[in-house]
Structures are given as structure tokens and as C-alpha cells.
Amino acid sequence: MLLRAGSCTYGTYMANNDHNKAAELHENAAKSHRAAAEQHSKGDHAKGMEHSKSAQQHSQSANKQSDQAHAKSQQQK
């Protein structure tokens, strides 16, 4: 893997890394949403709310990371 500062390879790697982090955060949000739905369906609304709050936090982090990744991608064009 080439990671030379100022090279196109480095810039592409960093952009992909940012997008991968955003995707990971989106996946975490989805997992928390599924866990919340499962707990709510079982009638455990307190646990469901905990998972819902976690999902919201992951979603907000994912949105922020996506915006940053997009901005970096636009700068590299």
C-alpha cells in the first residue's frame, strides 16, 4: 500500500478511509435500530429506548463523518 504525502494514491486512500468510517458508523446505527425494534417488540421499552438513543447518536456521528468525507472528496477533484 503506497501512502506518500502529496501523491494521488495517498489522497485516494484517505478519502476511502473516511468513507469507510462513515459506512461503519451507519452500520452501527442500523444495528442499534434493529436492537431497539427487537426490545420494543418484546415489551422491554426501557431497553428499547436505550438502543434508540444509541442509534440516534450513531446516526448523528455517521452523518457528520459522511459530510466530512464528502467535503474531502470534493476538495480532491
Backbone hydrogen bonds, N-H to C=O, Kabsch-Sander energy under -0.5 kcal/mol:
donor,donor_aa,acceptor,acceptor_aa,energy
7,S,4,R,-1.9
11,G,7,S,-1.8
12,T,8,C,-2.5
13,Y,9,T,-2.4
14,M,10,Y,-2.5
15,A,11,G,-2.2
16,N,12,T,-2.6
17,N,13,Y,-2.7
18,D,14,M,-2.2
19,H,15,A,-2.3
20,N,16,N,-2.7
21,K,17,N,-2.2
22,A,18,D,-2.0
23,A,19,H,-2.5
24,E,20,N,-2.4
25,L,21,K,-2.2
26,H,22,A,-2.3
27,E,23,A,-2.3
28,N,24,E,-2.2
29,A,25,L,-2.1
30,A,26,H,-2.3
31,K,27,E,-2.5
32,S,28,N,-2.2
33,H,29,A,-2.4
34,R,30,A,-2.4
35,A,31,K,-2.4
36,A,32,S,-2.5
37,A,33,H,-2.5
38,E,34,R,-2.3
39,Q,35,A,-2.4
40,H,36,A,-2.7
41,S,37,A,-2.3
42,K,38,E,-1.3
43,G,40,H,-1.3
44,D,39,Q,-2.1
45,H,43,G,-1.5
48,G,44,D,-2.2
49,M,45,H,-2.3
50,E,46,A,-1.8
51,H,47,K,-2.4
52,S,48,G,-2.3
53,K,49,M,-2.5
54,S,50,E,-2.2
55,A,51,H,-2.6
56,Q,52,S,-2.2
57,Q,53,K,-2.2
58,H,54,S,-2.6
59,S,55,A,-2.6
60,Q,56,Q,-2.4
61,S,57,Q,-2.4
62,A,58,H,-2.8
63,N,59,S,-2.4
64,K,60,Q,-2.2
65,Q,61,S,-2.7
66,S,62,A,-2.7
67,D,63,N,-2.4
68,Q,64,K,-2.2
69,A,65,Q,-2.7
70,H,66,S,-2.7
71,A,67,D,-2.5
72,K,68,Q,-2.4
73,S,69,A,-2.3
74,Q,70,H,-2.3
75,Q,71,A,-1.7
76,Q,72,K,-1.3
77,K,74,Q,-0.8
